[in-house]
Each structure stands twice: as C-alpha cells, then as structure tokens.
Amino acid sequence: MKSHGQWGTPTWKSWRAMIQRCTDANATNYKWYGGRGIKVHESWRGPHGFANFLKDVGERPAGKTLDRLNMDGNYEPGNVTWATQKEQTAHTRRSRRTADGRLLKDVVQETGMHLTTIYDRLKRGWTLERALAVPAWRKGPKPGKGTDVSER
C-alpha cells in the first residue's frame, strides 16, 4: 500500500524486511526469525501495518536499523528501537557477557587486554572471571625460563 507516501524510504524498507524475515519461509534470514517463532505485532501487518508501525516506532534515523531489545521477543511496541550496528551487536545471542551483564568486548577494552587472549584462555577451560583477572604476559621469556618477572 503506497497511500502513506513512504514507499521505498529507509523506514519502509526496514518494515518490509522485518515482515519478510518473519513470514516468508524462503527469505534468507527466515530461520533466525520466523523459523524461531519470532512474530510481527498484528497491527504492524496488513493494509494499515506500515502506518501503525510508523506511528509506534517513528522514522528511521540515519545510520540506524531496526533492533529488538529482547532478542527472543517479537517485533512489537516496546520491544523495538532504532539502533546503530554497535548497539545491535550488544543484543545478539552470540554476545558474550560477564557475570554482571557487561559485554565481554567492553570489559576487554577497559582492561587493555586483547580479546584473543581472553578467547584463548576460555578455550583452555579457564572461567571468564579468571581469564579477565589474570594479567597477560608481555612478549619475551616467560617466568621460569631463566628470567625474573620483577625485572620487567
């Protein structure tokens, strides 16, 4: 329906993509949305769906796309927002979080450690808390190889 005058705008394209990934089994991302049971609010579908969506969510700001706050929740009022790619990364099911809920990548930035160091430690069976708490060794001989750590 084109009567809203928004056909082809970034907001309309986001709305259309949301509908498609939740309802069209042939859509590329259907398995991650409709295939997982993610639905689109009834008022956002049908002949007046876009107008209702626009009223509830507003225009899409430049540099942002549609994001669900609860990644297992439906596309519905109160669970969607416009977000940057960085903000959306925080809402993915793959994002690793610390015990207090902070994103691992943010904690790593705060500590100055390399993310690969943390991931290597986790692969070796370390707990996340230990992997973050133990300082990383600097390049050079490791202790016990004829050097004294206090000399560094």
C-alpha positions in Angstrom: 0.0 0.0 0.0 1.5 3.3 -1.1 -1.0 5.8 0.3 1.3 6.6 3.3 3.8 8.2 0.8 6.7 6.3 2.4 7.2 3.5 -0.1 10.9 3.0 -0.7 12.1 5.1 2.2 14.6 3.6 4.7 11.8 3.3 7.3 9.6 1.4 4.8 12.5 -0.9 3.7 13.2 -1.8 7.4 9.5 -2.5 8.0 9.3 -4.6 4.8 12.4 -6.6 5.7 11.0 -7.3 9.2 7.8 -8.6 7.7 9.7 -10.8 5.2 12.2 -12.4 7.6 9.3 -13.3 10.0 6.7 -14.5 7.5 8.4 -15.7 4.3 10.0 -19.2 4.7 12.0 -18.5 1.5 13.6 -15.4 3.0 17.4 -15.6 3.6 17.1 -14.9 7.3 13.8 -16.6 8.0 15.4 -19.4 10.0 16.7 -16.9 12.6 13.4 -15.1 12.9 10.1 -16.7 11.7 11.7 -20.1 11.9 12.4 -19.4 15.6 8.9 -18.3 16.3 9.6 -14.5 16.1 6.4 -12.8 15.1 5.4 -9.3 14.0 2.7 -7.5 16.0 -0.7 -7.9 14.3 -1.3 -4.1 14.0 2.0 -3.8 12.0 0.8 -6.3 9.4 -1.9 -5.9 6.7 -3.2 -2.9 4.8 -2.5 -0.4 7.6 0.5 -2.2 9.0 3.2 0.3 7.9 1.2 3.3 9.1 0.7 1.7 12.5 4.4 0.7 12.6 5.4 4.3 11.8 3.2 5.7 14.5 4.6 3.3 17.1 8.3 3.3 16.1 8.8 6.6 14.2 11.1 7.4 11.3 14.3 5.5 10.9 17.2 7.8 11.9 20.2 7.9 9.6 22.8 5.3 10.5 20.4 3.1 12.4 18.3 0.0 11.7 15.6 -1.9 13.5 16.6 -3.8 16.6 14.7 -5.9 19.2 15.5 -5.2 22.8 14.7 -8.8 23.8 16.3 -10.9 21.2 13.9 -13.8 21.8 10.9 -11.4 21.8 8.6 -10.5 19.0 8.6 -7.3 16.9 6.1 -5.4 18.9 5.6 -2.0 20.6 8.0 -1.7 23.5 10.5 -4.3 22.1 11.9 -2.5 19.1 14.1 0.5 18.7 16.3 2.1 16.1 19.9 1.2 16.8 23.4 1.5 15.4 25.3 -1.6 14.3 27.4 -1.3 17.5 24.3 -1.2 19.7 22.8 -4.2 17.8 25.9 -6.2 18.4 25.2 -6.0 22.1 21.8 -7.6 21.5 22.9 -10.7 19.6 22.5 -14.2 21.0 26.3 -14.7 20.4 27.4 -11.7 22.5 29.5 -13.0 25.4 28.7 -11.3 28.8 30.4 -11.2 32.1 28.6 -12.3 35.3 27.5 -8.7 36.0 25.9 -8.5 32.5 28.6 -6.3 30.8 29.7 -7.2 27.2 33.0 -9.0 27.1 34.3 -6.8 24.4 33.7 -3.7 26.6 35.4 -5.3 29.6 38.3 -6.2 27.5 38.6 -2.6 26.3 38.6 -1.4 29.9 41.3 -3.8 30.9 43.5 -3.2 27.9 43.8 -6.9 27.3 43.5 -8.4 23.8 40.2 -10.2 23.0 42.2 -13.1 21.5 44.0 -13.5 24.9 40.6 -13.9 26.6 39.2 -16.3 24.0 42.4 -18.4 24.1 42.1 -18.7 27.9 38.4 -19.6 27.6 39.3 -22.3 25.0 41.8 -23.7 27.5 39.0 -24.1 30.1 39.5 -21.0 32.2 36.5 -19.4 33.8 35.6 -16.0 32.4 36.4 -14.3 35.8 39.8 -15.9 35.9 40.6 -15.1 32.3 39.8 -11.4 33.0 41.6 -11.3 36.4 45.0 -12.8 35.5 47.3 -10.2 33.8 48.6 -11.1 30.3 52.3 -11.8 29.9 54.2 -9.3 27.9 56.3 -10.6 25.0 59.6 -12.1 26.0 60.7 -15.0 28.0 58.1 -16.4 30.4 58.9 -16.8 34.1 60.8 -19.9 34.9 62.8 -19.7 31.7 65.8 -18.0 33.4 64.2 -14.6 34.0 62.7 -12.9 37.0 59.3 -11.3 36.5 60.3 -8.4 38.8 63.0 -7.4 36.4 60.5 -6.5 33.7 
